[in-house]
């Protein structure tokens, strides 16, 4: 296994150090280096490395460049190598599809591990920092789920339709050819699902879930 890797960083001394250090690794082949986001895009186009390691704080829009790289060269794995320990940028980039997020305070073996992990289709985040990123991602996912309305089943949608028309439980039962007791069961289920306490709150919650066009149709 010989991983073709490129480094992009706008600090010349750091960049030269990276190239010099990792050129000695038996499992790595350093194929290119650059200083800007434009360099990174050109390297991908001309050298097609297996892995590209790049800083975020460089001339040009690094976030836009990374998104373009991921979209146009999915076979090349992107590792962000940065001094920034801000959580949100890391979360956004990992969700976008990068294969590694390594802080510049890490050891040389950490970055080497990240390169190999990326090449093998894994995602590597600096230990310690990874915990904060994962917690943030899980919290964001729980928040998104909480904001999504509970999906109603077909029969519940039918019950809701009658509710919006102002029908009583008996009238809804007659329309759907089910017993009034069954309608009451669905009403209780709907109140629990939409977290309301009574029929009035249920009507309000249902109206908030539907668009004006849907309500006119009912």
MODELLER restraints for C-alpha pairs under 7 A, 6 or more apart:
rsr = mdl.restraints
at = mdl.atoms
rsr.add(forms.Gaussian(group=physical.xy_distance, feature=features.Distance(at['CA:1:A'], at['CA:27:A']), mean=6.17, stdev=0.5))
rsr.add(forms.Gaussian(group=physical.xy_distance, feature=features.Distance(at['CA:2:A'], at['CA:27:A']), mean=4.71, stdev=0.5))
rsr.add(forms.Gaussian(group=physical.xy_distance, feature=features.Distance(at['CA:2:A'], at['CA:28:A']), mean=5.32, stdev=0.5))
rsr.add(forms.Gaussian(group=physical.xy_distance, feature=features.Distance(at['CA:2:A'], at['CA:29:A']), mean=6.36, stdev=0.5))
rsr.add(forms.Gaussian(group=physical.xy_distance, feature=features.Distance(at['CA:3:A'], at['CA:27:A']), mean=6.13, stdev=0.5))
rsr.add(forms.Gaussian(group=physical.xy_distance, feature=features.Distance(at['CA:3:A'], at['CA:28:A']), mean=4.77, stdev=0.5))
rsr.add(forms.Gaussian(group=physical.xy_distance, feature=features.Distance(at['CA:3:A'], at['CA:29:A']), mean=5.84, stdev=0.5))
rsr.add(forms.Gaussian(group=physical.xy_distance, feature=features.Distance(at['CA:3:A'], at['CA:50:A']), mean=6.22, stdev=0.5))
rsr.add(forms.Gaussian(group=physical.xy_distance, feature=features.Distance(at['CA:4:A'], at['CA:28:A']), mean=6.07, stdev=0.5))
rsr.add(forms.Gaussian(group=physical.xy_distance, feature=features.Distance(at['CA:4:A'], at['CA:29:A']), mean=4.73, stdev=0.5))
rsr.add(forms.Gaussian(group=physical.xy_distance, feature=features.Distance(at['CA:4:A'], at['CA:30:A']), mean=5.93, stdev=0.5))
rsr.add(forms.Gaussian(group=physical.xy_distance, feature=features.Distance(at['CA:4:A'], at['CA:31:A']), mean=6.15, stdev=0.5))
rsr.add(forms.Gaussian(group=physical.xy_distance, feature=features.Distance(at['CA:4:A'], at['CA:49:A']), mean=5.01, stdev=0.5))
rsr.add(forms.Gaussian(group=physical.xy_distance, feature=features.Distance(at['CA:4:A'], at['CA:50:A']), mean=5.10, stdev=0.5))
rsr.add(forms.Gaussian(group=physical.xy_distance, feature=features.Distance(at['CA:4:A'], at['CA:51:A']), mean=6.48, stdev=0.5))
rsr.add(forms.Gaussian(group=physical.xy_distance, feature=features.Distance(at['CA:5:A'], at['CA:28:A']), mean=6.76, stdev=0.5))
rsr.add(forms.Gaussian(group=physical.xy_distance, feature=features.Distance(at['CA:5:A'], at['CA:29:A']), mean=6.01, stdev=0.5))
rsr.add(forms.Gaussian(group=physical.xy_distance, feature=features.Distance(at['CA:5:A'], at['CA:30:A']), mean=4.93, stdev=0.5))
rsr.add(forms.Gaussian(group=physical.xy_distance, feature=features.Distance(at['CA:5:A'], at['CA:31:A']), mean=5.95, stdev=0.5))
rsr.add(forms.Gaussian(group=physical.xy_distance, feature=features.Distance(at['CA:5:A'], at['CA:49:A']), mean=5.30, stdev=0.5))
rsr.add(forms.Gaussian(group=physical.xy_distance, feature=features.Distance(at['CA:5:A'], at['CA:50:A']), mean=5.90, stdev=0.5))
rsr.add(forms.Gaussian(group=physical.xy_distance, feature=features.Distance(at['CA:5:A'], at['CA:51:A']), mean=4.80, stdev=0.5))
rsr.add(forms.Gaussian(group=physical.xy_distance, feature=features.Distance(at['CA:5:A'], at['CA:52:A']), mean=5.60, stdev=0.5))
rsr.add(forms.Gaussian(group=physical.xy_distance, feature=features.Distance(at['CA:6:A'], at['CA:30:A']), mean=5.67, stdev=0.5))
rsr.add(forms.Gaussian(group=physical.xy_distance, feature=features.Distance(at['CA:6:A'], at['CA:31:A']), mean=5.67, stdev=0.5))
rsr.add(forms.Gaussian(group=physical.xy_distance, feature=features.Distance(at['CA:6:A'], at['CA:32:A']), mean=4.81, stdev=0.5))
rsr.add(forms.Gaussian(group=physical.xy_distance, feature=features.Distance(at['CA:6:A'], at['CA:33:A']), mean=5.48, stdev=0.5))
rsr.add(forms.Gaussian(group=physical.xy_distance, feature=features.Distance(at['CA:6:A'], at['CA:49:A']), mean=6.30, stdev=0.5))
rsr.add(forms.Gaussian(group=physical.xy_distance, feature=features.Distance(at['CA:6:A'], at['CA:51:A']), mean=6.52, stdev=0.5))
rsr.add(forms.Gaussian(group=physical.xy_distance, feature=features.Distance(at['CA:6:A'], at['CA:52:A']), mean=4.74, stdev=0.5))
rsr.add(forms.Gaussian(group=physical.xy_distance, feature=features.Distance(at['CA:6:A'], at['CA:53:A']), mean=6.14, stdev=0.5))
rsr.add(forms.Gaussian(group=physical.xy_distance, feature=features.Distance(at['CA:7:A'], at['CA:32:A']), mean=6.64, stdev=0.5))
rsr.add(forms.Gaussian(group=physical.xy_distance, feature=features.Distance(at['CA:7:A'], at['CA:33:A']), mean=4.75, stdev=0.5))
rsr.add(forms.Gaussian(group=physical.xy_distance, feature=features.Distance(at['CA:7:A'], at['CA:34:A']), mean=6.50, stdev=0.5))
rsr.add(forms.Gaussian(group=physical.xy_distance, feature=features.Distance(at['CA:7:A'], at['CA:52:A']), mean=5.93, stdev=0.5))
rsr.add(forms.Gaussian(group=physical.xy_distance, feature=features.Distance(at['CA:7:A'], at['CA:53:A']), mean=4.84, stdev=0.5))
rsr.add(forms.Gaussian(group=physical.xy_distance, feature=features.Distance(at['CA:7:A'], at['CA:54:A']), mean=5.88, stdev=0.5))
rsr.add(forms.Gaussian(group=physical.xy_distance, feature=features.Distance(at['CA:8:A'], at['CA:33:A']), mean=5.44, stdev=0.5))
rsr.add(forms.Gaussian(group=physical.xy_distance, feature=features.Distance(at['CA:8:A'], at['CA:34:A']), mean=4.50, stdev=0.5))
rsr.add(forms.Gaussian(group=physical.xy_distance, feature=features.Distance(at['CA:8:A'], at['CA:35:A']), mean=5.31, stdev=0.5))
rsr.add(forms.Gaussian(group=physical.xy_distance, feature=features.Distance(at['CA:8:A'], at['CA:36:A']), mean=6.77, stdev=0.5))
rsr.add(forms.Gaussian(group=physical.xy_distance, feature=features.Distance(at['CA:8:A'], at['CA:40:A']), mean=6.31, stdev=0.5))
rsr.add(forms.Gaussian(group=physical.xy_distance, feature=features.Distance(at['CA:8:A'], at['CA:53:A']), mean=6.20, stdev=0.5))
rsr.add(forms.Gaussian(group=physical.xy_distance, feature=features.Distance(at['CA:8:A'], at['CA:54:A']), mean=4.59, stdev=0.5))
rsr.add(forms.Gaussian(group=physical.xy_distance, feature=features.Distance(at['CA:8:A'], at['CA:55:A']), mean=6.52, stdev=0.5))
rsr.add(forms.Gaussian(group=physical.xy_distance, feature=features.Distance(at['CA:9:A'], at['CA:15:A']), mean=5.77, stdev=0.5))
rsr.add(forms.Gaussian(group=physical.xy_distance, feature=features.Distance(at['CA:9:A'], at['CA:34:A']), mean=6.42, stdev=0.5))
rsr.add(forms.Gaussian(group=physical.xy_distance, feature=features.Distance(at['CA:9:A'], at['CA:35:A']), mean=4.82, stdev=0.5))
rsr.add(forms.Gaussian(group=physical.xy_distance, feature=features.Distance(at['CA:9:A'], at['CA:36:A']), mean=6.77, stdev=0.5))
rsr.add(forms.Gaussian(group=physical.xy_distance, feature=features.Distance(at['CA:9:A'], at['CA:54:A']), mean=5.92, stdev=0.5))
rsr.add(forms.Gaussian(group=physical.xy_distance, feature=features.Distance(at['CA:9:A'], at['CA:55:A']), mean=5.38, stdev=0.5))
rsr.add(forms.Gaussian(group=physical.xy_distance, feature=features.Distance(at['CA:9:A'], at['CA:58:A']), mean=6.82, stdev=0.5))
rsr.add(forms.Gaussian(group=physical.xy_distance, feature=features.Distance(at['CA:10:A'], at['CA:35:A']), mean=4.31, stdev=0.5))
rsr.add(forms.Gaussian(group=physical.xy_distance, feature=features.Distance(at['CA:10:A'], at['CA:36:A']), mean=6.23, stdev=0.5))
rsr.add(forms.Gaussian(group=physical.xy_distance, feature=features.Distance(at['CA:10:A'], at['CA:58:A']), mean=5.70, stdev=0.5))
rsr.add(forms.Gaussian(group=physical.xy_distance, feature=features.Distance(at['CA:19:A'], at['CA:30:A']), mean=6.81, stdev=0.5))
rsr.add(forms.Gaussian(group=physical.xy_distance, feature=features.Distance(at['CA:22:A'], at['CA:28:A']), mean=6.85, stdev=0.5))
rsr.add(forms.Gaussian(group=physical.xy_distance, feature=features.Distance(at['CA:23:A'], at['CA:29:A']), mean=6.40, stdev=0.5))
rsr.add(forms.Gaussian(group=physical.xy_distance, feature=features.Distance(at['CA:23:A'], at['CA:30:A']), mean=5.79, stdev=0.5))
rsr.add(forms.Gaussian(group=physical.xy_distance, feature=features.Distance(at['CA:31:A'], at['CA:47:A']), mean=6.99, stdev=0.5))
rsr.add(forms.Gaussian(group=physical.xy_distance, feature=features.Distance(at['CA:31:A'], at['CA:49:A']), mean=6.98, stdev=0.5))
rsr.add(forms.Gaussian(group=physical.xy_distance, feature=features.Distance(at['CA:32:A'], at['CA:43:A']), mean=6.78, stdev=0.5))
rsr.add(forms.Gaussian(group=physical.xy_distance, feature=features.Distance(at['CA:34:A'], at['CA:40:A']), mean=6.37, stdev=0.5))
rsr.add(forms.Gaussian(group=physical.xy_distance, feature=features.Distance(at['CA:36:A'], at['CA:58:A']), mean=5.64, stdev=0.5))
rsr.add(forms.Gaussian(group=physical.xy_distance, feature=features.Distance(at['CA:36:A'], at['CA:59:A']), mean=5.37, stdev=0.5))
rsr.add(forms.Gaussian(group=physical.xy_distance, feature=features.Distance(at['CA:36:A'], at['CA:60:A']), mean=6.69, stdev=0.5))
rsr.add(forms.Gaussian(group=physical.xy_distance, feature=features.Distance(at['CA:37:A'], at['CA:58:A']), mean=6.74, stdev=0.5))
rsr.add(forms.Gaussian(group=physical.xy_distance, feature=features.Distance(at['CA:37:A'], at['CA:59:A']), mean=6.52, stdev=0.5))
rsr.add(forms.Gaussian(group=physical.xy_distance, feature=features.Distance(at['CA:37:A'], at['CA:60:A']), mean=5.57, stdev=0.5))
rsr.add(forms.Gaussian(group=physical.xy_distance, feature=features.Distance(at['CA:37:A'], at['CA:61:A']), mean=6.93, stdev=0.5))
rsr.add(forms.Gaussian(group=physical.xy_distance, feature=features.Distance(at['CA:37:A'], at['CA:62:A']), mean=5.97, stdev=0.5))
rsr.add(forms.Gaussian(group=physical.xy_distance, feature=features.Distance(at['CA:37:A'], at['CA:65:A']), mean=6.26, stdev=0.5))
rsr.add(forms.Gaussian(group=physical.xy_distance, feature=features.Distance(at['CA:41:A'], at['CA:69:A']), mean=6.89, stdev=0.5))
rsr.add(forms.Gaussian(group=physical.xy_distance, feature=features.Distance(at['CA:49:A'], at['CA:76:A']), mean=6.21, stdev=0.5))
rsr.add(forms.Gaussian(group=physical.xy_distance, feature=features.Distance(at['CA:50:A'], at['CA:75:A']), mean=6.98, stdev=0.5))
rsr.add(forms.Gaussian(group=physical.xy_distance, feature=features.Distance(at['CA:50:A'], at['CA:76:A']), mean=4.83, stdev=0.5))
rsr.add(forms.Gaussian(group=physical.xy_distance, feature=features.Distance(at['CA:50:A'], at['CA:77:A']), mean=6.19, stdev=0.5))
rsr.add(forms.Gaussian(group=physical.xy_distance, feature=features.Distance(at['CA:50:A'], at['CA:119:A']), mean=6.64, stdev=0.5))
rsr.add(forms.Gaussian(group=physical.xy_distance, feature=features.Distance(at['CA:51:A'], at['CA:76:A']), mean=5.39, stdev=0.5))
rsr.add(forms.Gaussian(group=physical.xy_distance, feature=features.Distance(at['CA:51:A'], at['CA:77:A']), mean=4.62, stdev=0.5))
rsr.add(forms.Gaussian(group=physical.xy_distance, feature=features.Distance(at['CA:51:A'], at['CA:78:A']), mean=5.90, stdev=0.5))
rsr.add(forms.Gaussian(group=physical.xy_distance, feature=features.Distance(at['CA:51:A'], at['CA:115:A']), mean=6.69, stdev=0.5))
rsr.add(forms.Gaussian(group=physical.xy_distance, feature=features.Distance(at['CA:51:A'], at['CA:119:A']), mean=6.62, stdev=0.5))
rsr.add(forms.Gaussian(group=physical.xy_distance, feature=features.Distance(at['CA:52:A'], at['CA:77:A']), mean=6.29, stdev=0.5))
rsr.add(forms.Gaussian(group=physical.xy_distance, feature=features.Distance(at['CA:52:A'], at['CA:78:A']), mean=5.14, stdev=0.5))
rsr.add(forms.Gaussian(group=physical.xy_distance, feature=features.Distance(at['CA:52:A'], at['CA:79:A']), mean=6.14, stdev=0.5))
rsr.add(forms.Gaussian(group=physical.xy_distance, feature=features.Distance(at['CA:53:A'], at['CA:78:A']), mean=6.16, stdev=0.5))
rsr.add(forms.Gaussian(group=physical.xy_distance, feature=features.Distance(at['CA:53:A'], at['CA:79:A']), mean=4.72, stdev=0.5))
rsr.add(forms.Gaussian(group=physical.xy_distance, feature=features.Distance(at['CA:53:A'], at['CA:80:A']), mean=5.86, stdev=0.5))
rsr.add(forms.Gaussian(group=physical.xy_distance, feature=features.Distance(at['CA:53:A'], at['CA:81:A']), mean=6.28, stdev=0.5))
rsr.add(forms.Gaussian(group=physical.xy_distance, feature=features.Distance(at['CA:54:A'], at['CA:79:A']), mean=6.37, stdev=0.5))
rsr.add(forms.Gaussian(group=physical.xy_distance, feature=features.Distance(at['CA:54:A'], at['CA:80:A']), mean=5.18, stdev=0.5))
rsr.add(forms.Gaussian(group=physical.xy_distance, feature=features.Distance(at['CA:54:A'], at['CA:81:A']), mean=5.55, stdev=0.5))
rsr.add(forms.Gaussian(group=physical.xy_distance, feature=features.Distance(at['CA:55:A'], at['CA:80:A']), mean=5.71, stdev=0.5))
rsr.add(forms.Gaussian(group=physical.xy_distance, feature=features.Distance(at['CA:55:A'], at['CA:81:A']), mean=4.94, stdev=0.5))
rsr.add(forms.Gaussian(group=physical.xy_distance, feature=features.Distance(at['CA:55:A'], at['CA:82:A']), mean=5.13, stdev=0.5))
rsr.add(forms.Gaussian(group=physical.xy_distance, feature=features.Distance(at['CA:56:A'], at['CA:62:A']), mean=5.50, stdev=0.5))
rsr.add(forms.Gaussian(group=physical.xy_distance, feature=features.Distance(at['CA:56:A'], at['CA:80:A']), mean=6.85, stdev=0.5))
rsr.add(forms.Gaussian(group=physical.xy_distance, feature=features.Distance(at['CA:56:A'], at['CA:82:A']), mean=6.09, stdev=0.5))
rsr.add(forms.Gaussian(group=physical.xy_distance, feature=features.Distance(at['CA:70:A'], at['CA:97:A']), mean=6.96, stdev=0.5))
rsr.add(forms.Gaussian(group=physical.xy_distance, feature=features.Distance(at['CA:77:A'], at['CA:98:A']), mean=6.78, stdev=0.5))
rsr.add(forms.Gaussian(group=physical.xy_distance, feature=features.Distance(at['CA:77:A'], at['CA:99:A']), mean=5.87, stdev=0.5))
rsr.add(forms.Gaussian(group=physical.xy_distance, feature=features.Distance(at['CA:77:A'], at['CA:118:A']), mean=6.06, stdev=0.5))
rsr.add(forms.Gaussian(group=physical.xy_distance, feature=features.Distance(at['CA:77:A'], at['CA:119:A']), mean=6.78, stdev=0.5))
rsr.add(forms.Gaussian(group=physical.xy_distance, feature=features.Distance(at['CA:78:A'], at['CA:98:A']), mean=5.14, stdev=0.5))
rsr.add(forms.Gaussian(group=physical.xy_distance, feature=features.Distance(at['CA:78:A'], at['CA:99:A']), mean=5.54, stdev=0.5))
rsr.add(forms.Gaussian(group=physical.xy_distance, feature=features.Distance(at['CA:78:A'], at['CA:100:A']), mean=6.74, stdev=0.5))
rsr.add(forms.Gaussian(group=physical.xy_distance, feature=features.Distance(at['CA:79:A'], at['CA:98:A']), mean=6.18, stdev=0.5))
rsr.add(forms.Gaussian(group=physical.xy_distance, feature=features.Distance(at['CA:79:A'], at['CA:99:A']), mean=5.58, stdev=0.5))
rsr.add(forms.Gaussian(group=physical.xy_distance, feature=features.Distance(at['CA:79:A'], at['CA:100:A']), mean=4.35, stdev=0.5))
rsr.add(forms.Gaussian(group=physical.xy_distance, feature=features.Distance(at['CA:79:A'], at['CA:101:A']), mean=5.83, stdev=0.5))
rsr.add(forms.Gaussian(group=physical.xy_distance, feature=features.Distance(at['CA:80:A'], at['CA:100:A']), mean=6.03, stdev=0.5))
rsr.add(forms.Gaussian(group=physical.xy_distance, feature=features.Distance(at['CA:80:A'], at['CA:101:A']), mean=4.83, stdev=0.5))
rsr.add(forms.Gaussian(group=physical.xy_distance, feature=features.Distance(at['CA:80:A'], at['CA:102:A']), mean=6.12, stdev=0.5))
rsr.add(forms.Gaussian(group=physical.xy_distance, feature=features.Distance(at['CA:81:A'], at['CA:101:A']), mean=6.19, stdev=0.5))
rsr.add(forms.Gaussian(group=physical.xy_distance, feature=features.Distance(at['CA:81:A'], at['CA:102:A']), mean=4.89, stdev=0.5))
rsr.add(forms.Gaussian(group=physical.xy_distance, feature=features.Distance(at['CA:81:A'], at['CA:103:A']), mean=5.82, stdev=0.5))
rsr.add(forms.Gaussian(group=physical.xy_distance, feature=features.Distance(at['CA:81:A'], at['CA:104:A']), mean=6.22, stdev=0.5))
rsr.add(forms.Gaussian(group=physical.xy_distance, feature=features.Distance(at['CA:82:A'], at['CA:102:A']), mean=6.46, stdev=0.5))
rsr.add(forms.Gaussian(group=physical.xy_distance, feature=features.Distance(at['CA:82:A'], at['CA:103:A']), mean=5.13, stdev=0.5))
rsr.add(forms.Gaussian(group=physical.xy_distance, feature=features.Distance(at['CA:82:A'], at['CA:104:A']), mean=5.38, stdev=0.5))
rsr.add(forms.Gaussian(group=physical.xy_distance, feature=features.Distance(at['CA:83:A'], at['CA:103:A']), mean=5.47, stdev=0.5))
rsr.add(forms.Gaussian(group=physical.xy_distance, feature=features.Distance(at['CA:83:A'], at['CA:104:A']), mean=4.99, stdev=0.5))
rsr.add(forms.Gaussian(group=physical.xy_distance, feature=features.Distance(at['CA:84:A'], at['CA:103:A']), mean=6.96, stdev=0.5))
rsr.add(forms.Gaussian(group=physical.xy_distance, feature=features.Distance(at['CA:85:A'], at['CA:103:A']), mean=6.94, stdev=0.5))
rsr.add(forms.Gaussian(group=physical.xy_distance, feature=features.Distance(at['CA:87:A'], at['CA:133:A']), mean=5.98, stdev=0.5))
rsr.add(forms.Gaussian(group=physical.xy_distance, feature=features.Distance(at['CA:90:A'], at['CA:101:A']), mean=6.87, stdev=0.5))
rsr.add(forms.Gaussian(group=physical.xy_distance, feature=features.Distance(at['CA:91:A'], at['CA:133:A']), mean=6.20, stdev=0.5))
rsr.add(forms.Gaussian(group=physical.xy_distance, feature=features.Distance(at['CA:91:A'], at['CA:137:A']), mean=6.52, stdev=0.5))
rsr.add(forms.Gaussian(group=physical.xy_distance, feature=features.Distance(at['CA:99:A'], at['CA:118:A']), mean=5.32, stdev=0.5))
rsr.add(forms.Gaussian(group=physical.xy_distance, feature=features.Distance(at['CA:99:A'], at['CA:122:A']), mean=6.59, stdev=0.5))
rsr.add(forms.Gaussian(group=physical.xy_distance, feature=features.Distance(at['CA:99:A'], at['CA:123:A']), mean=4.54, stdev=0.5))
rsr.add(forms.Gaussian(group=physical.xy_distance, feature=features.Distance(at['CA:99:A'], at['CA:124:A']), mean=6.35, stdev=0.5))
rsr.add(forms.Gaussian(group=physical.xy_distance, feature=features.Distance(at['CA:100:A'], at['CA:114:A']), mean=6.21, stdev=0.5))
rsr.add(forms.Gaussian(group=physical.xy_distance, feature=features.Distance(at['CA:100:A'], at['CA:118:A']), mean=6.72, stdev=0.5))
rsr.add(forms.Gaussian(group=physical.xy_distance, feature=features.Distance(at['CA:100:A'], at['CA:123:A']), mean=5.35, stdev=0.5))
rsr.add(forms.Gaussian(group=physical.xy_distance, feature=features.Distance(at['CA:100:A'], at['CA:124:A']), mean=4.52, stdev=0.5))
rsr.add(forms.Gaussian(group=physical.xy_distance, feature=features.Distance(at['CA:100:A'], at['CA:125:A']), mean=5.56, stdev=0.5))
rsr.add(forms.Gaussian(group=physical.xy_distance, feature=features.Distance(at['CA:101:A'], at['CA:124:A']), mean=6.43, stdev=0.5))
rsr.add(forms.Gaussian(group=physical.xy_distance, feature=features.Distance(at['CA:101:A'], at['CA:125:A']), mean=4.86, stdev=0.5))
rsr.add(forms.Gaussian(group=physical.xy_distance, feature=features.Distance(at['CA:101:A'], at['CA:126:A']), mean=6.53, stdev=0.5))
rsr.add(forms.Gaussian(group=physical.xy_distance, feature=features.Distance(at['CA:102:A'], at['CA:111:A']), mean=6.63, stdev=0.5))
rsr.add(forms.Gaussian(group=physical.xy_distance, feature=features.Distance(at['CA:102:A'], at['CA:125:A']), mean=5.80, stdev=0.5))
rsr.add(forms.Gaussian(group=physical.xy_distance, feature=features.Distance(at['CA:102:A'], at['CA:126:A']), mean=5.07, stdev=0.5))
rsr.add(forms.Gaussian(group=physical.xy_distance, feature=features.Distance(at['CA:103:A'], at['CA:126:A']), mean=6.33, stdev=0.5))
rsr.add(forms.Gaussian(group=physical.xy_distance, feature=features.Distance(at['CA:114:A'], at['CA:124:A']), mean=5.29, stdev=0.5))
rsr.add(forms.Gaussian(group=physical.xy_distance, feature=features.Distance(at['CA:117:A'], at['CA:123:A']), mean=6.51, stdev=0.5))
rsr.add(forms.Gaussian(group=physical.xy_distance, feature=features.Distance(at['CA:117:A'], at['CA:124:A']), mean=6.44, stdev=0.5))
rsr.add(forms.Gaussian(group=physical.xy_distance, feature=features.Distance(at['CA:118:A'], at['CA:124:A']), mean=6.98, stdev=0.5))
rsr.add(forms.Gaussian(group=physical.xy_distance, feature=features.Distance(at['CA:150:A'], at['CA:193:A']), mean=6.80, stdev=0.5))
rsr.add(forms.Gaussian(group=physical.xy_distance, feature=features.Distance(at['CA:156:A'], at['CA:186:A']), mean=6.70, stdev=0.5))
rsr.add(forms.Gaussian(group=physical.xy_distance, feature=features.Distance(at['CA:159:A'], at['CA:172:A']), mean=6.77, stdev=0.5))
rsr.add(forms.Gaussian(group=physical.xy_distance, feature=features.Distance(at['CA:161:A'], at['CA:218:A']), mean=6.51, stdev=0.5))
rsr.add(forms.Gaussian(group=physical.xy_distance, feature=features.Distance(at['CA:162:A'], at['CA:172:A']), mean=5.68, stdev=0.5))
rsr.add(forms.Gaussian(group=physical.xy_distance, feature=features.Distance(at['CA:163:A'], at['CA:203:A']), mean=6.87, stdev=0.5))
rsr.add(forms.Gaussian(group=physical.xy_distance, feature=features.Distance(at['CA:164:A'], at['CA:203:A']), mean=6.83, stdev=0.5))
rsr.add(forms.Gaussian(group=physical.xy_distance, feature=features.Distance(at['CA:164:A'], at['CA:218:A']), mean=6.81, stdev=0.5))
rsr.add(forms.Gaussian(group=physical.xy_distance, feature=features.Distance(at['CA:165:A'], at['CA:218:A']), mean=6.48, stdev=0.5))
rsr.add(forms.Gaussian(group=physical.xy_distance, feature=features.Distance(at['CA:169:A'], at['CA:180:A']), mean=5.83, stdev=0.5))
rsr.add(forms.Gaussian(group=physical.xy_distance, feature=features.Distance(at['CA:169:A'], at['CA:183:A']), mean=6.01, stdev=0.5))
rsr.add(forms.Gaussian(group=physical.xy_distance, feature=features.Distance(at['CA:169:A'], at['CA:184:A']), mean=6.84, stdev=0.5))
rsr.add(forms.Gaussian(group=physical.xy_distance, feature=features.Distance(at['CA:170:A'], at['CA:180:A']), mean=5.17, stdev=0.5))
rsr.add(forms.Gaussian(group=physical.xy_distance, feature=features.Distance(at['CA:173:A'], at['CA:179:A']), mean=5.36, stdev=0.5))
rsr.add(forms.Gaussian(group=physical.xy_distance, feature=features.Distance(at['CA:173:A'], at['CA:180:A']), mean=5.30, stdev=0.5))
rsr.add(forms.Gaussian(group=physical.xy_distance, feature=features.Distance(at['CA:173:A'], at['CA:183:A']), mean=6.12, stdev=0.5))
rsr.add(forms.Gaussian(group=physical.xy_distance, feature=features.Distance(at['CA:191:A'], at['CA:197:A']), mean=6.33, stdev=0.5))
rsr.add(forms.Gaussian(group=physical.xy_distance, feature=features.Distance(at['CA:191:A'], at['CA:198:A']), mean=6.99, stdev=0.5))
rsr.add(forms.Gaussian(group=physical.xy_distance, feature=features.Distance(at['CA:191:A'], at['CA:202:A']), mean=6.18, stdev=0.5))
rsr.add(forms.Gaussian(group=physical.xy_distance, feature=features.Distance(at['CA:194:A'], at['CA:205:A']), mean=6.96, stdev=0.5))
rsr.add(forms.Gaussian(group=physical.xy_distance, feature=features.Distance(at['CA:196:A'], at['CA:202:A']), mean=5.96, stdev=0.5))
